[in-house]
Amino acid sequence: MKRSSTIVLTLVPAFAAACGPSSQPLDPCLPQNYAAAACEYAVQNRGYYYGGAWYPHVYTQPFFFYNNAYTGYVARGGRVMPVEAGRYSPSLAGGSATAGGTTTRGGFGSSGAARASAGSRFSSGG
């Protein structure tokens, strides 16, 4: 019995490692994967979205510093790995960014509204 639990305990972390995300979030202000709009947002909001998750980061320089660093990197022949623009979006997490920088989450939509309005039919007579 002890032997089978040992096998399970070693397989679970290995399986999780194989299925989990294999890469770190890519900072949009780094010259290698620079994305101007995402970098500007990140500098202004002290962090960035990557794959729908929020990564807080305090940038010590203004936006134009990172833009100039990217331009110099490319001019010196640096290799740029373009990142799909949607990767820097909060929408991958099911929310949407608002002007205040907070994330709002969606509800249950029309099915939830229909169930809520029909709720009186299912309540007990009390």
Secondary structure, DSSP 8 states (H G I E B T S, - for coil): -HHHHHHHHHHHHHHHHHHS--S----TTSGGG--HHHHHHHHHHTEEEETTEEEE---SS-HHHHHHHHHHHHHTT-------GGGG-GGGGTEEE-TTS-EEE---HHHHHHHHHTHHHHS---
